Amino acid sequence: MIKYLGSKRRLVPALTVLAAASGARTGLDLFTGTTRVAQAWKRQGMNVTAVDSARFAHVLARCYVATDPWAEPTLTPALSVAVDRLNALPGRPGYVTATFCESSRYFRPENGARIDAVRDAIEAEYAGSDLWPVLLTSLLEAADRVDSTTGLQMAYLKQWAARAHQPLRLRMPELLAGPGRAVRGDACALAGAPELGEVDLAYLDPPYNQHRYDSNYHVWETIVAWDAPSHYGVACKRTDLRDPSTRSAFNGRRTMPAALARVVTAVRAEVVILSYNNESWLSYEELHELCAGRGHVEVLAFDSARYVGARIGIHDPAGRKVGTVSHLRNTEYVLVAGPRARVRRMVDAVVAAGLGRPTDRPVPVPVGQPRVTLPV
């Protein structure tokens, strides 16, 4: 699984218990990202629909959610042959080498040349086939294992990460049996659309701030699109990211509350789970009020380590310390809204498993984040 800011790795155990206690057979992961939650629910036997607007997230969803190896018994043997063949290809420098190894330093040139060669082969030999998203996922994950970043592609490390010296090597993704769907599109447009249908359980994990995921992970976007875009800045971001029309309403402080309200109201699910944290644009009270229209609301709180940038982002480009660390942890909220008995059963199951605590008393937010008092 690729490194990802906003990954719900720490919340997956609790979200898995919530789904099991709900008795849900169908689920919707509306901001799926790396598909961790969708995969966990699919592993439980749920029929999951994974939605995201980013190209790379849609490819991951096509691989891990929409692909069913039981329904395609010839896929796994063919995948094994394809991975071995791609691993045997010699490097051939191209766009990735020039842009992400020479103009910038995301990968060492020898690995950039391998990425170029493998990506060309995937497009030439597997485009339009069931293997295409699986092999492309394998390439993204292989590239992630040899990159030289802290996990975001807004910048790269000044010195090569140790892993960057390892040779690029593809592995077979661990495919999950069972049905599922992958849909690419904007959550605001799709939340209530007939295309998604009705589900028992929906999970909403919207962006928390102005930073766009297609910008944070623009290298993956370009490797998936394979369109050799013009780029700008030291980070070599895609020029099309500058187009205001490509910006999500969820990345604007003024537009985000209304966008989230529309999605929470429109999504066609019996129970809605919404995750957010106490450093974001909406207060606890606002989130609770927003979900109250879905029925009974209960909230779980999870102590969480902040992203590594909280530690290293206090230095200037020359490496000089220019700031101080305000705090290293925050609180992640998981709001569960729906029929009272079902919601209580779900939350009680998480608490009984020791995976989260219900919010029941107010305490101040962390130093450096002046906001309203939040319950935890």
C-alpha positions as CSV (number, residue, x, y, z in Angstrom):
1,M,0.0,0.0,0.0
2,I,1.4,3.4,-1.0
3,K,2.4,6.0,1.7
4,Y,-0.6,8.4,2.0
5,L,-1.4,11.4,4.1
6,G,-4.9,10.8,5.4
7,S,-4.7,7.1,5.2
8,K,-7.1,5.4,7.7
9,R,-4.7,2.6,8.6
10,R,-5.1,3.3,12.4
11,L,-8.9,3.6,12.1
12,V,-9.4,0.5,10.0
13,P,-9.8,-1.9,13.0
14,A,-12.5,0.3,14.5
15,L,-14.2,0.8,11.1
16,T,-14.1,-2.9,10.5
17,V,-15.9,-3.6,13.9
18,L,-18.4,-0.8,13.1
19,A,-19.3,-2.5,9.8
20,A,-19.5,-6.0,11.4
21,A,-21.8,-4.8,14.2
22,S,-24.0,-3.0,11.7
23,G,-24.8,-6.2,9.9
24,A,-24.2,-4.3,6.6
25,R,-24.0,-6.3,3.4
26,T,-23.4,-3.3,1.1
27,G,-21.0,-0.4,1.6
28,L,-19.9,2.8,0.0
29,D,-16.4,4.4,0.5
30,L,-17.0,7.8,-1.0
31,F,-13.5,9.3,-0.6
32,T,-11.6,6.0,-1.0
33,G,-8.0,7.2,-1.4
34,T,-5.8,4.1,-1.0
35,T,-8.9,1.9,-0.6
36,R,-7.9,0.7,2.9
37,V,-11.4,0.9,4.3
38,A,-13.0,-0.5,1.1
39,Q,-10.6,-3.4,1.2
40,A,-11.3,-4.1,4.9
41,W,-15.1,-4.1,4.2
42,K,-14.7,-6.3,1.1
43,R,-12.6,-8.7,3.2
44,Q,-15.6,-9.0,5.5
45,G,-17.7,-10.1,2.7
46,M,-19.4,-6.8,1.9
47,N,-20.2,-5.7,-1.6
48,V,-18.4,-2.3,-1.7
49,T,-18.4,0.6,-4.1
50,A,-15.2,2.7,-3.9
51,V,-15.3,6.3,-5.2
52,D,-12.7,8.9,-5.7
53,S,-11.9,11.7,-8.1
54,A,-8.1,11.1,-8.3
55,R,-6.8,8.9,-11.2
56,F,-4.4,6.9,-9.0
57,A,-7.1,6.3,-6.4
58,H,-9.5,5.0,-9.1
59,V,-6.8,2.6,-10.3
60,L,-6.2,1.3,-6.8
61,A,-10.0,0.8,-6.5
62,R,-10.2,-1.0,-9.8
63,C,-7.5,-3.4,-8.6
64,Y,-8.4,-4.0,-5.0
65,V,-12.2,-3.5,-4.9
66,A,-13.6,-4.1,-8.4
67,T,-11.3,-7.1,-9.4
68,D,-12.6,-10.5,-8.3
69,P,-10.0,-13.3,-8.8
70,W,-12.7,-15.9,-8.1
71,A,-14.8,-14.6,-11.0
72,E,-11.8,-14.5,-13.3
73,P,-9.8,-17.7,-12.6
74,T,-7.3,-17.1,-15.4
75,L,-6.4,-13.7,-14.1
76,T,-3.9,-14.8,-11.3
77,P,-1.8,-17.0,-13.5
78,A,-1.7,-14.4,-16.2
79,L,-0.8,-11.7,-13.7
80,S,2.1,-13.8,-12.4
81,V,3.5,-14.1,-16.0
82,A,3.0,-10.4,-16.7
83,V,4.8,-9.3,-13.5
84,D,7.8,-11.6,-14.2
85,R,8.0,-10.2,-17.8
86,L,7.8,-6.6,-16.6
87,N,10.5,-7.2,-13.9
88,A,12.8,-8.5,-16.6
89,L,12.6,-5.3,-18.8
90,P,15.7,-3.2,-19.0
91,G,15.4,0.5,-18.1
92,R,14.6,3.0,-20.9
93,P,14.8,6.7,-19.8
94,G,11.7,8.7,-20.7
95,Y,9.4,11.3,-19.1
96,V,9.7,10.0,-15.5
97,T,13.5,10.0,-15.7
98,A,13.7,13.5,-17.2
99,T,11.1,15.0,-14.9
100,F,11.2,13.1,-11.6
101,C,14.8,12.1,-11.5
102,E,16.7,14.9,-13.3
103,S,14.6,18.0,-13.0
104,S,13.6,16.8,-9.5
105,R,14.7,14.0,-7.2
106,Y,11.8,11.7,-6.4
107,F,13.6,8.6,-7.8
108,R,17.1,7.7,-8.6
109,P,17.6,7.7,-12.4
110,E,18.1,4.0,-12.7
111,N,14.7,3.4,-11.1
112,G,13.1,6.2,-13.2
113,A,14.3,4.5,-16.3
114,R,12.7,1.2,-15.1
115,I,9.4,3.0,-14.3
116,D,9.4,4.5,-17.9
117,A,10.0,1.1,-19.5
118,V,7.5,-0.8,-17.4
119,R,4.8,1.9,-17.8
120,D,5.3,2.0,-21.6
121,A,4.9,-1.8,-21.7
122,I,1.7,-1.8,-19.6
123,E,0.1,0.7,-21.9
124,A,1.3,-1.0,-25.1
125,E,0.5,-4.6,-24.1
126,Y,-2.3,-4.5,-21.5
127,A,-4.4,-1.4,-22.1
128,G,-8.1,-2.2,-22.0
129,S,-7.6,-5.6,-20.3
130,D,-8.5,-6.7,-16.8
131,L,-4.7,-6.8,-16.0
132,W,-4.2,-3.1,-16.7
133,P,-5.3,-1.7,-13.4
134,V,-3.7,-4.5,-11.4
135,L,-0.3,-4.1,-13.1
136,L,-0.5,-0.4,-12.8
137,T,-1.2,-0.7,-9.1
138,S,1.8,-3.0,-8.9
139,L,4.0,-0.4,-10.5
140,L,2.7,2.4,-8.3
141,E,3.5,0.4,-5.2
142,A,6.9,-0.6,-6.5
143,A,7.7,3.1,-7.2
144,D,6.5,4.0,-3.7
145,R,8.9,1.6,-2.2
146,V,11.9,3.3,-3.8
147,D,10.9,7.0,-3.7
148,S,12.7,9.7,-1.8
149,T,9.9,11.6,0.0
150,T,8.3,11.7,3.4
151,G,5.1,10.4,1.8
152,L,3.9,13.6,0.1
153,Q,4.9,14.7,-3.4
154,M,4.9,18.4,-2.6
155,A,8.6,18.0,-2.2
156,Y,11.4,15.5,-2.0
157,L,14.2,14.8,0.5
158,K,17.4,16.8,0.2
159,Q,19.5,13.6,0.6
160,W,18.5,10.3,-1.0
161,A,16.3,8.1,1.3
162,A,17.9,4.7,1.9
163,R,15.1,2.9,0.1
164,A,15.7,5.0,-3.0
165,H,18.9,2.9,-3.6
166,Q,16.9,-0.3,-3.8
167,P,16.1,-1.6,-7.3
168,L,12.5,-1.2,-8.5
169,R,10.7,-4.5,-8.4
170,L,7.0,-5.3,-9.0
171,R,5.1,-7.6,-6.8
172,M,1.7,-9.3,-7.4
173,P,-1.0,-7.3,-5.5
174,E,-3.0,-9.4,-3.0
175,L,-6.4,-9.5,-4.7
176,L,-9.5,-10.0,-2.7
177,A,-12.3,-12.4,-3.7
178,G,-15.8,-11.0,-4.0
179,P,-17.8,-8.4,-5.8
180,G,-17.1,-4.7,-5.7
181,R,-17.2,-1.5,-7.9
182,A,-14.8,1.4,-8.6
183,V,-16.3,4.7,-9.7
184,R,-14.3,7.8,-10.5
185,G,-16.0,11.1,-9.9
186,D,-16.7,14.1,-7.6
187,A,-18.4,13.2,-4.3
188,C,-20.8,16.1,-4.5
189,A,-22.1,15.0,-7.9
190,L,-22.3,11.3,-7.1
191,A,-23.5,11.2,-3.4
192,G,-27.2,10.8,-4.3
193,A,-26.8,9.7,-7.8
194,P,-28.7,6.6,-9.0
195,E,-25.4,5.3,-10.3
196,L,-24.3,4.5,-6.8
197,G,-27.6,3.0,-5.6
198,E,-28.6,2.5,-2.0
199,V,-26.2,0.9,0.5
200,D,-26.5,-0.3,4.1
201,L,-23.4,1.7,5.3
202,A,-21.5,4.7,3.8
203,Y,-18.1,5.9,5.0
204,L,-17.1,9.6,4.3
205,D,-13.5,10.7,4.8
206,P,-13.4,14.1,3.0
207,P,-10.3,16.3,2.7
208,Y,-9.5,18.3,5.8
209,N,-7.8,21.4,4.4
210,Q,-6.8,23.3,1.2
211,H,-4.2,20.7,0.1
212,R,-5.5,18.6,-2.9
213,Y,-4.7,14.9,-3.0
214,D,-4.2,15.0,-6.8
215,S,-1.6,17.7,-6.1
216,N,-0.1,15.9,-3.0
217,Y,0.3,12.8,-5.2
218,H,0.8,14.4,-8.6
219,V,3.6,11.9,-9.5
220,W,1.1,9.0,-9.2
221,E,-1.5,11.0,-11.2
222,T,1.0,11.5,-14.1
223,I,2.1,7.8,-14.1
224,V,-1.5,6.7,-14.3
225,A,-2.5,9.3,-16.9
226,W,0.8,8.8,-18.9
227,D,0.3,12.0,-20.8
228,A,3.7,13.6,-20.3
229,P,2.2,16.9,-19.1
230,S,4.0,20.2,-18.9
231,H,5.0,21.0,-15.3
232,Y,6.0,23.9,-13.0
233,G,8.0,24.6,-9.9
234,V,10.7,22.7,-8.1
235,A,8.3,19.8,-7.4
236,C,7.5,19.5,-11.1
237,K,3.7,19.5,-10.6
238,R,1.3,19.1,-13.5
239,T,0.4,22.4,-15.0
240,D,-3.2,21.5,-15.2
241,L,-3.3,21.6,-11.4
242,R,-3.2,25.4,-11.7
243,D,-6.6,25.4,-13.4
244,P,-9.2,26.6,-10.9
245,S,-11.9,24.4,-12.5
246,T,-10.0,21.3,-11.3
247,R,-10.2,22.3,-7.7
248,S,-12.6,20.5,-5.4
249,A,-15.1,22.4,-3.2
250,F,-13.7,20.4,-0.3
251,N,-10.3,22.2,-0.6
252,G,-11.8,25.7,0.1
253,R,-12.6,26.9,3.6
254,R,-15.6,28.8,2.4
255,T,-17.0,26.1,0.1
256,M,-16.2,23.0,2.1
257,P,-19.0,23.2,4.8
258,A,-21.7,23.4,2.2
259,A,-20.2,20.7,0.1
260,L,-19.9,18.3,3.0
261,A,-23.5,19.1,4.1
262,R,-24.8,18.3,0.6
263,V,-22.9,14.9,0.6
264,V,-24.0,13.9,4.1
265,T,-27.6,14.8,3.2
266,A,-27.7,13.2,-0.2
267,V,-25.8,9.9,0.3
268,R,-28.2,7.0,0.1
269,A,-27.3,4.9,3.1
270,E,-29.1,3.6,6.2
271,V,-26.0,4.5,8.4
272,V,-23.4,7.1,7.6
273,I,-19.9,7.1,9.2
274,L,-18.0,10.4,8.9
275,S,-14.4,10.8,10.0
276,Y,-12.8,14.2,10.7
277,N,-10.2,15.7,13.1
278,N,-9.9,18.5,15.5
279,E,-7.5,20.5,13.4
280,S,-9.9,21.0,10.5
281,W,-12.3,23.6,9.4
282,L,-15.4,22.4,11.1
283,S,-15.9,22.2,14.9
284,Y,-17.1,19.2,16.7
285,E,-20.5,20.9,17.3
286,E,-20.8,21.7,13.6
287,L,-20.0,18.2,12.6
288,H,-22.6,16.8,15.1
289,E,-25.3,19.1,13.9
290,L,-24.5,18.3,10.3
291,C,-25.0,14.6,10.9
292,A,-28.1,14.9,13.1
293,G,-30.3,15.1,10.0
294,R,-29.4,11.4,9.4
295,G,-30.8,10.3,12.7
296,H,-29.2,9.4,16.1
297,V,-25.5,10.5,16.3
298,E,-22.8,9.1,18.4
299,V,-19.1,10.0,18.2
300,L,-15.9,8.0,18.9
301,A,-12.6,9.8,19.5
302,F,-9.1,8.4,18.6
303,D,-5.8,9.9,19.7
304,S,-3.5,10.0,16.6
305,A,0.0,11.0,15.7
306,R,0.3,13.9,13.3
307,Y,2.0,13.6,10.0
308,V,5.8,13.6,10.0
309,G,5.8,17.0,8.4
310,A,4.8,18.4,11.8
311,R,8.4,17.5,12.9
312,I,10.4,18.3,9.9
313,G,8.4,21.2,8.4
314,I,10.0,23.7,10.8
315,H,13.2,24.0,8.7
316,D,14.0,26.2,5.8
317,P,15.2,24.8,2.4
318,A,18.8,25.1,3.7
319,G,18.0,22.8,6.6
320,R,18.1,25.6,9.3
321,K,15.6,25.4,12.1
322,V,13.2,28.3,11.7
323,G,10.2,27.3,13.9
324,T,9.1,25.1,16.7
325,V,6.9,22.0,16.9
326,S,3.6,23.0,18.4
327,H,2.2,19.5,19.0
328,L,2.6,16.0,17.6
329,R,-0.8,14.5,18.2
330,N,-4.4,15.3,17.4
331,T,-7.8,13.8,17.8
332,E,-9.6,11.9,15.1
333,Y,-13.4,11.9,15.3
334,V,-15.7,9.2,13.9
335,L,-19.3,10.2,13.8
336,V,-21.9,7.4,13.3
337,A,-25.4,8.5,12.3
338,G,-28.5,6.5,11.6
339,P,-31.2,4.5,13.5
340,R,-30.6,4.8,17.2
341,A,-30.5,1.0,18.1
342,R,-28.2,0.2,15.2
343,V,-25.8,3.1,15.9
344,R,-25.6,2.3,19.6
345,R,-24.9,-1.4,18.8
346,M,-22.1,-0.3,16.4
347,V,-20.4,2.1,18.9
348,D,-20.8,-0.3,21.8
349,A,-19.0,-3.0,19.8
350,V,-16.0,-0.6,19.2
351,V,-15.8,0.4,22.8
352,A,-16.1,-3.2,24.0
353,A,-13.2,-4.1,21.7
354,G,-11.1,-1.4,23.2
355,L,-10.6,0.4,19.9
356,G,-12.1,3.8,20.7
357,R,-13.8,5.9,23.3
358,P,-17.1,7.7,23.1
359,T,-17.0,11.5,23.5
360,D,-18.6,12.7,26.7
361,R,-16.8,15.7,28.2
362,P,-15.1,18.8,26.9
363,V,-11.3,19.4,26.9
364,P,-9.3,22.1,25.1
365,V,-7.8,21.5,21.6
366,P,-4.0,21.3,21.3
367,V,-1.8,24.3,21.8
368,G,-1.4,26.3,18.6
369,Q,-4.9,25.4,17.3
370,P,-7.2,28.1,18.7
371,R,-10.7,26.9,18.1
372,V,-13.8,26.1,20.0
373,T,-13.7,23.6,22.9
374,L,-14.1,20.1,21.6
375,P,-15.5,17.1,23.5
376,V,-13.4,14.0,23.7
